[in-house]
Amino acid sequence: MVAPSVPVATLIYDGECAMCRASALWLMRRAMDGGALEILPCRSAPRRHRFPHLTDEQCMTAMQLVLPDGRVLAGADAVPELFARI
């Protein structure tokens, strides 16, 4: 596997919302070539383990994009970074 040219960011989304799931999968499919994005459902054990500082309430209110440097962009603030990764 080729290492991604851009460090991976993690999109945390509401996995119980059909539109949120579809949007996250749409983004993931477009980011696959660059490998610069992964997705995790908000209420999943891996999300809670890797990002315990993000509460269920935060990620059920708006998508959260965790950047490689640890910064978190929420909701509309994440959109420019997401589009840069697809």
C-alpha positions in Angstrom: 0.0 0.0 0.0 1.3 3.5 -0.9 1.5 6.0 2.0 -0.9 8.8 1.6 0.6 12.1 0.4 -1.6 14.0 2.9 -1.9 12.9 6.6 -5.2 11.2 7.4 -8.0 13.1 9.0 -10.9 11.4 10.6 -14.5 12.4 10.0 -16.9 11.5 12.8 -20.5 11.4 11.8 -24.0 10.4 13.1 -24.1 6.8 12.0 -27.8 6.6 12.9 -28.8 9.3 10.3 -29.3 8.0 6.8 -28.3 11.3 5.2 -25.2 11.6 7.4 -24.1 8.0 6.5 -24.7 8.6 2.8 -22.7 11.9 3.0 -19.8 10.3 4.9 -19.6 7.4 2.4 -19.8 9.8 -0.5 -16.8 11.7 0.9 -14.9 8.5 1.8 -15.3 7.1 -1.8 -13.9 10.3 -3.2 -11.0 10.4 -0.8 -10.0 6.7 -1.3 -7.4 7.5 -4.0 -5.5 9.9 -1.8 -6.1 8.0 1.5 -6.4 11.3 3.3 -9.7 10.6 5.1 -11.2 7.9 7.3 -14.7 7.9 8.7 -16.0 6.7 12.1 -19.6 6.6 13.4 -20.1 8.8 16.4 -21.4 6.1 18.8 -18.8 3.5 17.8 -16.4 1.9 20.3 -13.4 2.9 18.1 -14.4 6.5 18.1 -14.9 6.5 21.8 -11.5 4.8 22.3 -9.5 7.0 19.9 -11.3 10.3 20.5 -12.6 10.3 24.1 -12.4 14.1 24.3 -15.3 14.3 21.8 -18.7 13.6 23.4 -21.6 11.8 21.8 -23.5 15.1 22.1 -20.9 17.0 20.1 -20.8 14.6 17.3 -24.5 14.1 17.2 -25.0 17.8 16.9 -22.5 18.3 14.0 -20.0 16.2 12.1 -16.5 16.5 13.6 -13.3 16.4 11.5 -10.3 15.5 13.6 -7.1 16.7 11.8 -3.8 14.9 12.0 -2.5 17.7 14.3 -5.4 17.1 16.7 -7.4 20.1 15.9 -11.2 19.5 15.5 -13.4 21.3 13.0 -17.1 21.0 13.5 -20.0 21.2 11.0 -19.7 23.8 8.3 -16.2 24.7 9.5 -15.0 21.2 8.3 -16.3 21.5 4.8 -13.3 23.3 3.2 -10.9 20.8 4.7 -13.1 17.9 3.6 -13.2 19.1 0.0 -9.5 19.6 0.0 -9.1 15.9 0.8 -11.3 14.5 -2.0 
